[in-house]
Amino acid sequence: MKSPREIFESFEATAASRNRPVCLEEEGPALSCVDLLERIRRTGDRFKAAGVGPGDRILLKGLSGLPLLEGLLAVWACDAVALPADATLASAEIERIREDFLPRFTLGPGSQGTLPLERTRESAGSDPLPPGTSVIKLTSGSTGRARGIAVGAAHLEADGWRIIRGMGIGPDDVNIAAIPLAHSYGLGNLVMPLVLQGSPLRFVDAGLAEPLRHALSMKERCVFPGVPALFEMLARDSGAAFTPRGLKLCLSAGAPLRRGTAAAFKWRYGLPVRALYGASECGGITFDASPEGNAAELEDGCVGTALPGVELRLEGEEERVAVRSAAVAHGYLQQAGSTGDGEFAQGWFRTGDTGRLDSGGRLTLAGRIGSLVNVAGRKVNPREVEQVLMTLPGVGDAVVVGMPDAARGEVLVACLVVRSEVTREGVMAHLRRDLAGYKLPKRILFLGEIPRNQRGKIDRGEILRIVESADRPDLSR
């Protein structure tokens, strides 16, 4: 069983063979493999002197970009377990993570780029981790508290090589690092290609359109792992379009990629956005490796074929997506009050997604297990209604949710963002042509935008709050 230390040793081997710039920023000098390695060694030595030892859990909070990369690899150099948290989490959320996962140390941002280490507990967490656990990935639980996934060094390495080989990412290809390294997507597509083969990172603040456009215009061969919200911004932003010179691959993950977004980006820049489907529990699952790269433009939810080494099947009447590969994690940590839709069983991970496979092995996601709405005893998949809504001219975005109802148990509520005049009557007439009566929304709300989180995923909690308070005149018309 590989240890966390072996991830660091993989980077040591990479640095020995490739002393070239690997960390590029908008401002400041580039760091070579050797420069970065020396920084990591110094930081790791400081951690060991502070008492960090094998198996200790280290919470990384408030960190992003190069400091997070340095912190991650320094933790692994100590043979310790990284617990990376989203840099935007509030103090109360960090405290809940401390309560649930019992890290022995907390690593946070300091002045002038330092990484101060704070001892949080005198002893390690009470529940033992599976052998080889290198990172505890945090993912949303259905109760609202984060759920922890024990991921081993071998799992991270398997996922990294799968991404590299399945997408044809070379050692000299620069990854545009606009997504958070703390998330599973960033670990698999940014951190591990750097560790395993020295693929450089160009750090950029995704919240600033101009620096992102500038990075995407670089002449060196580069890859852009993004989220739908970034591609939507780049496709429809009123600012000047960038000129893709070295950009060879655009991929989108983290949230469903709409057909309209993929088509608008390709129309403006001449490059397809290739869909990538994955999960924190098992890394990359499918990818649109077709010559055209247009799966996302053909149908909402189409996410390509299985990546190398991934076995895919649909289970049960609901056709639940199940995955087996060398990257499937050890499993969930046992946490009181935390549940989710996924399940681990006999080397397989059963996702919370439903889907269908065509004759060529291409997967199209249909919805979520936990998202089915029970309307008077009849199950409705909100995604089916959303797909019909998106075919109505003038509709730019749509989300359908279920809300409690005294008479029917639950009813559907549609939230729409429109780009031209669309009426409730027109929406309902459009839906009646394609859907059974029990699948029609009871209410329709027109919003300025659909709330989304940093990864571009729909913030369903905020959607529900909006729906519950929709008697306010500024939320509907």
N, C-alpha and C positions, 0 to 999 in steps of 0.2 A: 504494500500500500504506500503510495507516494505521500510524502510529508509536505507541509507548507514550505519548509526550508528548500525543498527541491525546486519549487517555482523560482525562488530567488537564484538558485544555482543555475537554472536554465537561462536566466538573464545574464548571469556571469559569463556563461559560455557564449551567449550571443555577443556580449560586449567584447570578448576576446577576439572574435572573428570579424566584427563590424564596427570599427571606431569611426562612425560618421554621425552627423547631427540627427538626433531622434526626437528632440523636444523643441518645437518652434513656436514662438509667440509673436503677437502683433508688435510688441515692444520688448526690447531686451535681447541679449545674445542667445543664439541657439546652444543647446546642450548636446554634446556628443554622448554616445553610449558610455564611454569611459568616465566622462564628467558626471553623468547621472549615477553611474555605479558607485563612484567615490562618495557622492552625497548620501546615497542610500546606506552605504557601509558606515559612514560616520553617524548617521541617525540611528541605525540599528545598534551600534556600539553604545550609544547614549541610552537607548531603551534597555539594553541588557544591564547596564550599570545601575539603572533605576529599579531593577528587579524583574523585568519582563522575562518570562521563561516559556519553554515549550507548553503548548496547550492553553496558555492564558488568552482570554478574550479581550480584545482591544477595540473599544468603540471609537470610530473615526467620525467626528461631528464637525459641521460647519466648514468642511474642506471640499475643494473642487480643483480641477485642472492639475497642474504640476505638483502642488503640495499634497494632494490626495494620492497621486501616483507614487510619490516618494514615501508617503506614510504607509501605503499598502505594502510595497516591496520591503520596507524596513521591518514591518511586522512579520512578514514571512521570513525574513533573514533571521529573526529570533525564534523561528519555528512556532510562532504564535498564530492565533486565529483572528482574522480581521472581521469586524462588524461595521461595515461602511453604511452610514446614514445619509440620506439626502441632505445636501447643504442648506436647503431652505426650510428645514423643519423648525418649528417653534420650540422654545425651551420646555414647555409642558409635554410636547411629543417626545423630546429627547429623554425627559425624566421617565416617561412610560417605557421607553426602550430599555433604560437602565433597570427599571423594576422587573421587566419581563425576561431580560437576557443576562443580567448580572455580570456585566463586564468587570474585569479586575482593574483595568486602566481605561482612561478616556484621553483621546488625542484630539486636539483642536487647533485652530489657527492662532498664531502669535504675531508679535511685531516683527517686521523686517523678514518675513518669510520663515520664521522659526516654527517649530512644531512642539509646543509644550505638552508634556505628558503628566496627567493627573492620576494618582492612585485612587480608584473608586471603592475598592474592597480589599480586605486583607487576604482573602482566599478566593480561589476560582469559583465559577458558577457551580451550583449544587448538582445539576443534572449532567452526567458525562456525555461528551460528544463522540460520535463514531470515529474510529481511527482514520487519520489522514485529513480530517476536516480542516479546511484552510480559510474558509469564509462562511459567514452566516449571512445569506441574502435575506433581505427584508421584503416582504410582499404583503399586499393588503389582505386582511382577513375579513370575513363577512360580518364580524362583530364590530369592526372599526379599529381594533388594535392590530398592530403589525404582526405578521406571522413569520417565523424564522425557518429558513431552509438550510440544513447542514450540507455544504458542498465541499467535496474533496479536491485535493490538488489534481488527481487523475481526471476528475470530471471537468475542471477548468481547462486542462491541457487538451482533452479530447474535443471540447467545444471549440477551443481556439484553432486547432488544426482543421476542424470541419469547416469553420468560417473561411479560413485561408484558402483551402483547397476548393471548396464549393463555390467560392466567388472569384477565384483566381487572383487573390491579393498577393502581390509580390513583396519582397523585402524592401524594395526601393519605392513602393507606392506609399504616398503620404495619406494618412487618415485624417480627415478634417474632424477634429474633436469638438463638436458642438453639443453632443449629448452628455449627460452626467456619467462620469466614470463609476460612481457608486451604484448605479443600476446594473442589472444583469446584462442589458444590451451593451452598455459601455465596457463592462468587464470582458465580454466575449469578442466584441468587434474592435475595441481600441487597446485595452490593456494587454490581452493575451497575444495578439499579433506582434506587439512591441517586444514582449518577453521572449516569444518563441523564435522570431526571425528578425527583429529590429525594425519593423515597419514604423516609420516616424509618425509623430503626432503633431498636428498644427492646431494649437489650442485657440479657440475663438468663443466669444460670448454670444450665445445663440439669441440673446435678447436684443442685440444690436444689429440691425439689418446691414448697415454699411460695412462693418468689419467682416461679416459673414460673406457678403458678396465679394469683397476683396480676396478673402481666402479661397473662395471657389473659382477665382480668376487666375490662380497661380499657374505658372507654365509647367511646373513639375507634374508628373503623373500622380493623380490623387483620387481618393475614394471619399464619398460623402455619405456616412450613415446618419440619416435624419429621422425625424418623426413627421407625421402628416401636417402638423401645424406649421412647421418650418417650410415645407414644400408649398403649402397654401400661401404663406406669406410671400415667398419668392415668386410664385406664379402670378399673384394678383396685386402685389405691392406697387404703389404708384411711382416708386423710385426707379432709377435707371436700372435696367437689366444688366447682370454681369455677363462677361464673355467667357464661356467655358473653353479654356485652352488645354490644360492637362487633365481636366476632369474626365475620368473614364467610367465611373460607376456611381450611380445614385441608388440608395436603397432606403426603404422606409419600414420601420417596425415600431412597436410600442403601443400602437393604436390602429384601428382599421383605416386603411387608405381609401378614400372615396375615388370613384371613377373620374369625377369632375376635376379633382385636384391633380390626379396623375395626368389627365389629358391636357389641362391648362399649363402645367409645368413643361410638358413635352412640346406643346405648341410654342411656348415662349423661348425655350432654350434648345430644342432639338434633341433632348436626351430623355430616355424613358426613366421612370422611377420604378425600380424593381421591388416587389413586395417581399419582405422577410417576415416569417412567422416563427415565434419562439416563446419560451416560457422560462421564468426564473428557475423552475424546478428541473429543467432539462436542457437549457440553452437553445440554440437554433434548431428548428424543426424542418421548415420548408423554405424554399427560395425560388423566385422566378428566374431560372437560368436559361429560359428560352432565347433563341436568337433575337427575337423582336423585343423582349422585355416588357410586353404590354399586357400581362395578365390582369393587372389592376385596372386597366382601361376597359377590359372586356366585361367585367362583372364585379360588383362590390363584393368583397370578401374572398376573392380569388387570390391565393397566396403561393402558387407555384407547386413544385414537386419536392419530395423529400431530399434533404441534404445528404451528402455521402455518409454512410454508416447509420442512417436513421431508418428504423422500421416503423411503419405507420399502419394503423388499422382503425376502423370505426366499430364501436361496440354498442350493443343493445338497440332497442327500438328507437331511441333518440339519436343514434349514430354519433356517439360521443368519441371525440378524437383521443386516441391512446398512442403513446410513443415509447419505443424501446431503443436505447443507444448507450454507448459508453459514457455519455455525459449526463445520464439521469442521476440526480443527486441521491445522497443517502436517505433523505426524507425530512419530514417536518420535526422541529423540536416540540416536545410536549409542553404546551403552554395552557394554563387554565384560561378558559373563556375565549380562546381564539380558534376559529374554524374557517374553512374555505371550501371551494368547490373541487379542488384537485385531490387525487388519491394516488398513493404508491402501492404497487402490488407485484411481487415476483419479477422485479427488474423492469416493469412497465410503469410509466406515469400516465394516469388517466386525467386528462385536462378537464377543465370546466366548459370546454367549447364543444359545440356540435358542428357537423359538417358533412360534406359529400365528396366522393372521389370520382373523377371521370375515368374513362378507359385508358388515358395516358398517365394516370397517377397524379393528376393535378388536383389539389385540395381547394375547396371553396368553403369557407366558414359560414355557418348558418345562424349561429346564435350562442347563447350561454345557457348551461344547465340551470343555473340559479335565476335566470332572468325570465323564465316562462311566466306568463300572467294567466291566472285562473279567472276567466270571465264566465260566471254562471256555470262552472263545472267544465268549461271547454278551455284547453290550454292554447294560448296564443304566443307566438314568438315575436317580440317587438321588432326584431330585425327585419322580419318579413314586411311589416308595415312601413318601416323606415325605407326599405328599398323601393317600395311603390311610391312613397312620398318624394323620393329623390328623382323620380322620372317626370315629375310635374314641372313644366317650365316656370322659372322664377324662384324655385326653391333652392337655396344654397346649402342648407344643412338641416338635418332633422334628427330628433331623438324622441323615442316613444318609451314611456314608462308606465308601470302599473300603479294604481292608487286604490286604497281601500274604499269599498262601497257597500252600504248597508244592504242593498237589494241584490247585487250581483256578486258580492265577495270582493271582486276587483274590477276596475274599469281602466281603459287605456286613455292616456293623455299624450297628445302629440305637441312637441315644442319645435317651432320652425323658425329658421332665419331665411328671409326672402330678399331677393335682389330686384324684384319688380312687384307690381301690384298683384297680390294674391289674396283672395277672399276665402273665408271659411266655407262658403257655399261651393266655391270652385274646388277647394281641397276635397270636400266630402264627395262631390260628384266624381272626381278623379278616382278616389279610393273605391267607390261603389262599383266601378267598372272591373276592378281586379280582385276585390276581396269579399269574402263572406260578411254578412251583416254583423256577426259577433266579433269580427276583427276590426271594426271601425272605431276610431277614437270617440270617446264621450265628450272630450273637450279638446280645443286647439288653442295653443298660446303662440303668439308671435314675439320673438325675442330679438334683441340686437345682436347677440352672439350666444353660442352654446358654451357654457363654462367648461373649461378643460384644465387639467393639471400640467405640470412642467413637461411631462412626456407626451402631451397631446391627447391623453386619454380623457374621456368624458368624465367630469366630476358629477357623478350621479347623486351624491349627497346634496350638492348645491342645486341640482335640477329639482330634486324632490322638495327642497326648501322653497324654490321659486314657485313650483306648482301649488304648494300648500298656501302660499301667500298671494296667489294670483288675483285676488280681488282688488289689489292695488291697481289704479288706472294706468300706470306706466308700464305694466307687464303684459297687457293684452289689449287687443283692439277689435 
